Amino acid sequence: MLKRYIVEIGTGMDLHGGDVTNAAQKAIKDAVSHSCLCGLFDIIGLTDPNQMHVEVKIACPYPERLNHQEVLKAVPFGSTKLEVVGGGLSVRGLHVPELGEGDTIVVAVAALTVYVDVPE
């Protein structure tokens, strides 16, 4: 049976070019950087981080532009499932050609929920 152990939130931005995939990857990395799941190993006896199942929910502007496969590459361990919804933020920034196409800043929010399959 899958049991939920943690929900962690992260934010990510693409400051030049409005790349929601880049912003979502940064949001996932931000969420991951806020947690140490040592309790999964020390308390319930997890032996391999790939035993985790990570459900990722991304809220971003222009969800139809998000590259699902690229986004999930930001999750370092386990099996994954992705849900994408509209949200986040889009605002006019500054066009700097060396940093990206366009002048749009996009912000994505990620919620990572970690589950582990444990015997009943």
N, C-alpha and C positions, 0 to 999 in steps of 0.2 A: 504494500500500500504506500502510495506517495504521501509524504508528510512535508508540510511547508515549514521551513526553518528561518528564513530571513526575507525581508523585502527591503531593498536599498534603492535610493533615488539618486540620479545624477543629471547634470545639465551639460550641454555641449553647444558650442557655437562655431559657425563658419563666418568669419568676419569679412571675407571678400569673395563674392561670387555666388552666394546663396546655395551652397551645396548641402542639401539636407542629409545626404548619406554621411558626409564628413562630420556634420554636427551631431548626428545620431551616434556615430562611432565614438566621438569624444564624450558624449553623455554616458555611454556604457562604461567607458574607461574611468570616468569620474565616479560612477556608482561602485565599480569594482574597487577603486582605490580607497573607499570609505569603510571597507569591511575586511576583517580577518575571520575566516570561518573555522578557527581552531577547535571550537566546540564540537563541530561535526566529526572531527577526528578523535578528540580527547574524550568526549562524552558518549557519542553513539557508535564509535568505532569504525568510521569510514576509513578505508585504506587507500582509495584512489580517488582523486578529485573528479575523474571522469564518471564516477558513480552519481554525480549530481545531475539534476535536470533543472535547467534555467529557463524560466519563462520571461521573455523580454517584451515589454510594452513601450512603444515609442510614440510620443506626441510631437508632431512637427508640422510646420506649414508645408503645403504641397506634398502630402503623403504619397501621392501617385508617382513622384519623382524618386522616391527612396529605393535604393538597390538593396533588396532583402538579403541576398547572399553576402554582399560586402559588409553590411551592418553586423551580421551574426559572426563574422570573423573576429570582431572585437571581444567576444565572450571567450575567455581563456580556457575554460574547462567545461566538460559535460555535454549532454545533449541539449538542444535548444528548441524553442518554439517562439515565433515572433508574431506580435500583434501591432499593427500600426494604425494610429488614429490622428485626425486633424487636431492641431493645437500648436503649442510652442509660440514663436514670435518671429515676425519678419519686419525689418525696418531698413530704411535707406541708410547706407553707410558711405564709404569712400571707394571709388574705383582706383585700384592700383594693379595695373596689368600683370606685374610680376607675381602677384599673390592670388589672382583668380579673375574670372570673367564677370564683370558687372560690379554693381555697387550695393548689392543686397546683403544684409546681415541676417542670418537665420539662427534661431535658437531651438534646440530639441531637448526634450525631457525624456529620460529613460527610467523605468521602474523594472528592476530585476528581482524576480521572486525565485528563490532557490528551494528545490524540493529534493528529498532523498527517499528512495524506496527502502522501507524498513519492514521487517516481519511484524505481523499483528500479534 
